[in-house]
């Protein structure tokens, strides 16, 4: 980590009564920043704003957050910046202060090695034993409670998999541990609906907006993973990464995934045919 701001001041400390620390009462965004310019800034801010509205936080002005993102990433060509908003309040107990302000934590981190190689060669995945809780009040937003993802990551630590596939309590496919998931079936893109749990990723939204009628959001069963022609995962930092296997099911990196990677990299129009 290069630099961290807490409420605009250089610091790595928050009070022990911070509600994000004690209750995961808050939200976060993770952005890719290139030469001080955050990628898909407005989409991240729109999701953050929707999350603030959902849980009753007063969102800081975008201009303040942008200034702090640029401050912590100054001097870096590529970096990953994390914005954390926690509900303000010092008293013990669950009851939130109505329309409370946020504690802002903005930090810059080294851009990870190997992202380009992962996109080229793909990764193996395993279906995790852990099942995501169904909670429509939190479905889609990027709240701070990531303990499910922590436990799922521990599951795959000693395996040959670089990612885990998460199912909900009804055994519907939701996402990868740290990315959204897309299936290619008969030249159509399928991705899970995320109204009950999971995070509606910014890159997921970009793909859905770019490919319109070719995409479908639906409940996806495990059997559909086995029937898919191609499977890929995506997030704002790693971009589009092909899956080469899920458990014992092997996949080839197919033409649809490659065209989507080119579309994302070059900013071209969506392919007219697949």
N, C-alpha and C positions, 0 to 999 in steps of 0.2 A: 504494500500500500504506500502511495507516495504522499498523499495529503488528505486530511479529513477536516471538514467544517461541521461544527455543531452550532446551529442557529447563527450561522455566518461567521463564527469565530474559529480560528485554528485550534482544534482540540480533538482528542480521541476518547473523551470521558463524558458519560452521562450519569445523572444521579441514580443511586440505588433504588429510588422509588419510581423510576421511569416506567410508564405503563406498557411500553413496548417490551421492556425487559421482564416485567412481572406477569403480564397477561397477554403478550403478543398483540397488544391493542394498537394496531397500525397497519401501514401498507408500505410497499416498496416497488421501485422500478429499477431495472438494470439496463443501461444504455451503452451502445457502442459509440465512442467519440473519436472522430478523425480530425486532427488539426483544430481542435476546439469546437467542431461542429457535430452535435449529437445527431445520429441517424434516426429518422422517423420521430423527431421530437414531438410533433403535435399528436401523433397517435399514442405515444407514451403519456403525454399530458391528459389526453382525453380519457384514457383508461384510469389514470390516477384520480382525475376528477370524479369519474363515475364511482370509484371505490370510496372516495371521501364522502360522496353523497350517500352511498349505501350504509356506511358505518357512522355517519354523523360527525365528520371532521370538517373544519374550515380549511380549505386548501390554500396554501400560500400562493401569492401571485406568481404566474409563470415567469415573469421577468426576474424575480428574485431567484427562483430555482435555476434558470438558465445562467445567470451571473455566477452562481455558486458552482454549477457544473463546469463552466469555463475556467473558473479560478482553480479548482482542484486538478484539472487536466492540463493546465498551462504548461507548455514546454514538451508535451508528449505528442508524438505523431498519432499513435493509436493507443487507446486505453478503454477500460471498462469502468464506467461510473455508476455507482449505486446511490440512489436516493431513498432514504428511509424517512417516513413520517410516523411519529408516534403521538398518541393523544397526550396533551399536556395535563398536568395534575399531580399533586404531591401526596395526597392522602391515600391511606390504605383502603382496600375494598374495591369491589367490582363496579360499583355505580359510576358511570362516566359523567363528567361535567358536560352539560348540554352546550352544543355549539362551541366547544373548546378549541383553542388554537392548537397548532402542531409544534412538536419539537422536530426540527429539521436536521438530519444527519446526511451529509453528502460526502462521499469518499471516492477517490480514484484508485484503480488497481491495474496491474500490469496486464496487457493484452496477452491471452494465453497462447503458448506455442502450439503448433501442429494443427491449427484450425483448417488451413488449406488442404493439408494431407487427409484429414478426416473426411472432408467433403469429397475428396477424390476416391478414396478406397472404401469408405463406409465403416460401420461398426456393427458388432454383434450385440444382441440384446437378449434378455431373459424376462419371462413373465414373473413378477414378484408375488410372493405369498401374501404380503400385506395388501389389504383392501382399503381403498379410500372411503372415508365416511361421506354419506350423502347429506348435504346441508345446503338447500337452495338459497338461504339468506346470504351465503358466502360464495355460491357458485359463480365462477368466471373472474372474480376479482383477485388481485395479487396481495393477499393479506400476509401478515408476518408469521402466522403459525405454519411452519414447514416441518414439524416433527415427523409427519408421515413420510415426507421425502427423505429425511435423515435416516429413518429406520429402513426404508426401501434401499437406500444407497448402501447401508451396512450389509444388506442381504447379498448384494452382488460383488462385494469387495474381494472375495476369494474365488471368484469365478472367472471365466474367459470373456465375460460380457462387459462392455463399456457403458451400457445403458440398461435400465429396467423399464418394463412396460407395466403400468399401473391400471388395475381394474377397480370398479366400485363394488359395493356389497352385493349387487345383483349381477356381478361378473360381466358388466359392460366395459369395454375398453375406454379409458379416459385419456391417457397421455403417456409419454415417457416421464421419467423422474424429473427431468429438467428441460423438457421440450414438449411441444405439441406433436401429434402424429397424424400422418395422412396415408391412406391406402390408395393405390391405383388399381382399379378394377374395370376392365373393358374400356380403357381410355377415359375413365371418369375419376375424379378425385373425391374420396370420401374422408370425412374427418368427424370425430365425435362431437355431439352436442355437449355443451359445457354449462348447462343450466343448473345442474345438481351439485357438481363439484368440479375441480380442475380450474386452470387459469386460461382465459382467452388471450393467447399470446399476440403481441403486436405483429410479428411476422406472419402468424396464422391469418390474422385479419387482412394483411396486405395480399396474401395469396387468394383469399376468398374474394376480395374486391377485384383483383386482377383477372380472375378466371370465371367469375359470374356463373353462367349456366352450367359450366363443367364441374362445379363443386356441389357437394351435398353434405349437409350436416345432419347426422342421424345417430341413433343408438347402434353401436357396433359390437357384435358378439365376437368371442375369441375365434370361433370357426371362420369368420370372415378374414382374420389375419392369415389363416392357412390357405385361403382361396385367392388372396390378393396377388396380382402380377408383380407389383413393386410396393415397397413401404419406405417412407422416409420420415425423419423427424426434423423439427425446425425450431430455432429460437433466435433472438435478436443478436446474440454474440456469435454463435456458430454458423448461422445461416441454415442452409438445407443440407442435411447429412443423410445419405442412404443407409438403410439397414441391410446388412448382408445375411443376417440370420436372426430368428426369434426362436429360442430353444433349439429344437432339432430341425426346424423348417429353414431351409436355405433359400436366399433370394439372389437373383442377378441384379446388378445395378442397371436399370432399364432406361429407355429413351425418354420417357416422360420426366423422370427425376433429373436427367441430364439437361433437358430443355428448360426445366424450371430453374435449375442452377444458373444456366446461361442467362435466362430472363432476369433473374435477381441480380446477377453480377453486372450485366451490361445495361440494365434499365430499359430493355427493349419492350415492345408490345408482346402480349401473350401469344404463344404459338397458335396459328389458325387451325392446324391439324396435328394429330398425334398418330 
